[in-house]
Structures are given as C-alpha cells and as structure tokens.
C-alpha cells in the first residue's frame, strides 16, 4: 500500500467521523513554504457525542490531526511541530491585528496519531503519559501543545475503537472485528466499513 492511498484513507476516515460535529479542513495549507496539515478540525457543537470515544475527546476544541501509517520518525515529528508553530503564529497575528490577547489554550492542539513510537522518540521529546488520559497518549511539554497517540498501546475498549482503526496489522484487524459487531443502527459503522473496504482493495 502506498503512502498516498493510506493518506487519503486516513483523511477521509477522520473527515467522515468528525464532519457532523464541526468544520473539517483536509490538507490545510500553512506558511509560505506550503505545508499541509492532514486534518484541521473546529467543532461546531458544544460537545462531541460520546460515541466517538477518545477521538471525540481529542476534538472537543479546535485541533490538528496528523495520522501516520508507519511509526513516526524524528523528521516527521519535527515536521508536525513546525506546522503547529505555523498555526500558532497565524493565530497570534490575527489576535494582534484585532488588538486581542490569545492564550495558549486557544491555539489548536496537535494530535499526532502513529501505529507505534520508539522509546527514543518519546524520550527525546520528553513525552509523558498523563493519568487522566490512560495508556498510549503521550504529552509533550506544555509549550508544544502536542501529544502523540501510540495506537498499539491504546487499551482495546470501545472508547478507543475509532483510533485503533487507524492502526496496523493485528491492532487494526481486531478493531475491524469490533466495528463489524457494532449495531447496524450505528451511524458511523457503514461509512467506516466502506472506507476500510476501499483501503483493502488498493
């Protein structure tokens, strides 16, 4: 499977899950170098429904989502951080233009979604688990406004299903089995299965 096919799937998948609850911009360009954020999400509802589990929790406030098919590398992580810094700069310029102050909490968080992450990567960025987020969610120091979701470390519970579908190998296969067992009335089931079917054909 090529990176392009995975990239399209992950963007379509996140857009499908999140578009009922906010504005989703896929491949949002930032900076004069023209970097693209995979998914920029801005909620239009006071609260994302609990059926999206951990994914919904990530998206309670405006955020950047960067899903990776392969384990994140040092270069990729730095590239993601540069996008977040570019967005931060845009928000600060806008606030200055409007003669307003902007707090760090108002700048979209960056969520990097990776099937696995090496201890070295997590250590280099001082990425730490936080008790109220559970296994697999590593936060960089506060000033970065960034966390790394390590999919294979997420507990296999309904709350993590939508993120585990972005995993690889057995992690994704088990998540697909769970998805297939969901009620036919689940509004996200059919669309997700269609996207996964298209991914498997490529």
ABEGO torsion letter per residue (X at the ends): XBAAAAAAAAAAAAAAAAAAAEBBBBGBBBEAAGBBBABBBBBABABBBAAAEAAAAAAABBBBBBBBABBBBAAAAAAAAAAAAAAAAAAAAAAAAAGBBBBAAABBBBBBBBABBBAAAAAAAGBBBBAAAEBGBBBBBAAAGBBBBBAAABBBBAAAAAAAAABBEAAAAAAAAAAAABBAABAAAAAAAAAAAAAAAX
